[in-house]
Every structure is written in C-alpha cells, then in structure tokens.
Amino acid sequence: MDPNLDTEWNDVLRAKGILPPKEEKEITEEDLIKMVESTIENKSKGRNMGEMSLDDLNELEDNVDEEEERIFEQYRRQRLAEMHAAQQRSKFGEVREISKSDWVTEVNKAGEGIWVVIHVYKEGIPLCKLLNQHLSNLAQKFPETKFLRSVSSLCIPNYPDKNLPTIFVYKEGEMKKQFVGPLAFGGMNLKKDELEWMLSQTGAINTDLEEAPRPEVKDVMNIAIRDSAINRGDDDDDDY
C-alpha cells in the first residue's frame, strides 16, 4: 500500500504515528497560474483566457479569491501589454503620401522595429499607377508595416523618369532593399501576389505565400536574352 495515498486508513496510521506525516508538495507560481486558468475556464464555459477580451477578464475578476485575484491581475496586465503591442504594430493600414520634408521623420525615424516601404512614383506612368493599386491592398493586409509614397520631383530632385517606379525598403533608418525601374517589377504584367512575394523576401512583410507566384524577374530576363541569342545564331547559320 502506498503510504502517500490519501485514504482513511493512512490517515489513521498517520494519527497514531505509524506513518510519517504526508509531505505537502510545494505549490509553485506556475501551479497557481494553471489553477486560476482552470477556474476561469470553468467559469467562462470553456473559453480560453487568451481568447478573452479585457471586459471579459474584468467581469470574471469579481469571482475569484484573493490569491487567484493576484495571479489574475498579473495575467490581465500581461494581456493588456500584449494587446497594446499588437495595436502598435497594426497602426498603419494605408499608403500615406509624403514629401521631401517628411522623409526623415516618416522614413529614417519611423521607430524601432518598424519596416517602411516607400514608392517613388510619377503621375501618368501606368506602372506607377499599377503599383499604387497593389500597395494599397498590401497596406491593408499588412498594417504592421508602414507604406508610403511620394512623387519623385517632390522628394528626390532631378530623379530620372527611367528609374520609375522605384520602391525603397527601410528598417530603423537603414535601407534594406531597392527596386528600381520597370524591369525590376517585370513590367505591366506584375500581379499583387508577385509584389507581395518580392517585399516578403526583404523582410518587410510576413506573407502566407509558400512560394514565388512566378520565376524571379531577373530569371525571366536571362531566359529571354538567352533565347534571343540562340535565335540569332540560327539565323546566322541559315545565311551560309
């Protein structure tokens, strides 16, 4: 018979000194948290604490004892900090227009851990218009990333039109990547998913795409150049 079992017979033997007193297991902070979570889950009809809003937590706080309340308050503060951090990360959600005077504040000093994607464009260029449409959709999908745009003549004096569109990717004041000119985007056939993949490879966004929607632009260009060279070689052979 296990002397550590909670039975009436063992209680009698302990009372008579035949069995030593049962050693009480020390309850850790983790044990208390699990107890509180179990209690809250029972009182909240099976809902996990991580799924509850602050209002739900406040409503249930009145139904716990003093020790549970201490752990509960600690957990509530933790949830509040997590929600605040998530809100801070998701505070953008749109493409904002800036000028040269805004560049340092909005781009170089965007903040710790903030990724910035800025599109330098010009009205009247079809590919720039297409990128603005795609970036507007991506800004809504990835609100934790700051998406900006600026007319080239207003932010970079004498910036050549042949370099448009241009996308710069920054983090904490450091340029991480740049896409310059139509060839960098594959021309007017660029799809939103393709742009999303390109930006995800820089680290600016966390895409759910598992692979590139199409081969890299540079690979397409290399294939085209190689095929052109082969065709020229065939033509030369026909001349003899």
N, C-alpha and C positions, 0 to 999 in steps of 0.2 A: 504494500500500500504506500502510495506517495504521501510523505508527511507534509508536503506543501499544498496538498489539495484542501479546498475549503469545504470540509464535511463536518457534520455534528460530532462524529466520533473523534476526529482530530482535534476539534475544539475542546472536547472533554479531556483528552490526553494532554493538551497544552495547559489546561487549567490545573491539572494535577502535577504538572512539572515533568511529565514523562516525555513529552515532546518539547523541543525548544520553541520559543515564540517565533511565529512566522515572520520572515524578513519582508518588510514592506519595500516594494520596488519604488525607487525614486522617480517621480514624475518630472519629465523634462519640459522645457518650453515647447518643443515640437509636439509632445504628447498633449499638452494643453490646447495648442492650436488645432490639432486634429479633433479633440473633444469638442471644441467650440464649433468647428466646421460641421461636425456631425450633428450637433444640436441645432445649428442654424439650418442645416439641410433638412432635418426632420420638421422643423417649424415652418420652413418655406416650401413644403410639399415637394421635396426632392430637387429643388433648384440649387445649382452650384453657386457658391459665393462669388466666384469670378464672373458669373453671368449677371449678377445683380447690380442695379443702379445704386447711387448714393441714397436716394429716397427709400429704396427697399431696405438698405442696411440700417438707416436711421429708424425705420419703423420697427425692425426686429430688435434693435438695441435695447428697448424697454423690457424685453422678455428674457434677459439673461442675468445671471447672478454677478456678484462683484468681481470675482476672478475672471469669469468669462467676459465681463464687460471690459476689463483691462486689455485682454487679448483682442477682443472685438474692436476696440478703439484703435489699437495698433494696426490691425488689419485694415480698418476703414481709412486711416491716414495713408497707408500704403496704396490702397486702391485710388484714393484721391490724387496722389502723386503720379500714379501710372496714367490716370485719365488726363491729368494736366499735361503730362509729357506727350501723350498721343495727340492731344488737341494742338499743342505747339507744333508738332511735326506735320499736322494736317491743316495748317493755317493759310495755305495759298489757294490752289484750286482753279486758277485762271491765269491767262497770259496778260501781264501788265506792260504798258507802254512806258518807256523811259527815254530820257535824252542824255546828252553828254554830262550835264551837271549832276545827274542821278547815279552815274556809273559807279563811282567809288562807294557810295552808301549802299546801293542795291546789289552790286556785284562783289566788289572786293571786301566789303564789310558786311556781308549777308548774315554772318553769325556762325557760331561753332556747329559743325556737323551739317550745315546746310549746303545742299547741291544747288547750283544755279545753271540753268540752260537759257542762253540768250541768243535770239535770232536777229541778225543784222540783215535788213532787207530794204527793198525799194518798191514803191508803188508802180504798177504797170508791168512788173516782171511776173509772168504766170507761175513759175516755180516758187517764187517767194509767196505768192498767194496760196498755193497748194500747201506749203509748209506751215503757213499761219493757221490753216484749217486743221491740219494734223496736230499741231502743237496745242491748239485749243482743246481738242479732245484728250490729248495726253495729260494736259494740266489738270483736267477734271479727274482723270483716272489715277493720277499720282500727286495728290495735294500736298505731300510732304516735300516735294521738290519745287523750287521757285522757278517759274517760267517767265521770261521777259522777252521783249522785242524792242527794236529801235531802228528808226530809219537811218540808213548808212550816213547820209550827209549831215545828220544831226548828232551823231555820236563819234564818227571817225572821219575827220576832214580828208577829202581827196581819196577816199576809199574807192578803188576801181570797180565799176559795174561788173566786170568779168569775174570778180570774186563772189558775186551774189548768186544765190543766197549763201550766207555764212552762219554757222552755229558754233558758238564758243561754250564750252562746259567748264565751270569753275567749282571749286570747293575750298572754302576758307581762304579766299584771296588768291589761290593758285590755279592757273589754267591747267586742266587735266586733259583736254582734247579739243581739237578744232576740225570742223568740216567746212571746206572752202570750195565754192564754185559748184556748178551744175553736175559735174562728173562725180563729185563726192556723194551725191544723192541718187545718181542713176537716172537723172532726168525726170520728165513729167510722169513716168510710169511708177514713181515712188508711192508705195502704199503706207497707210498708217502703221501697220504692224511692222513693216520694214524699218521705219523711222524709230519705232519703239525698241526694236532689237538693237539698232545702232546705238541708241542712247543707253540702253541697258549694259552694253559692253564697256561703257566708260565708267559705270558705277553710279550714274546719276539717278537711275530708277531701278526698282526691283520688279522685273517683268515676270509674268507667269508663262511666257512663251518658252517652250522647251528647246527650240532650235530656230535657226535663222529662216525666215519665210522664203528667202531666195539666196542664191550664192552672193558672196560679197561683191560689191560694185567693182573692185579692182580685178577680181577674178573674171567677171564678165568682160571687162575691157581687155584683159590679157587674151582671152579666148578670141575676141573679135579681131584683135591685132594679129594673132597667130593665123586665124583662118584667112585673113586678108593677104598675109604673106604667102600662104600656101596657094591661094588663088592666083596671085601674081606669078608665082613660079610655074603654075600650069600654063598660064598664058604665054610665058616666055618659051616654054617647051614647044608650044604649038607653032611658034614662029620659025622653027627650024625644020 
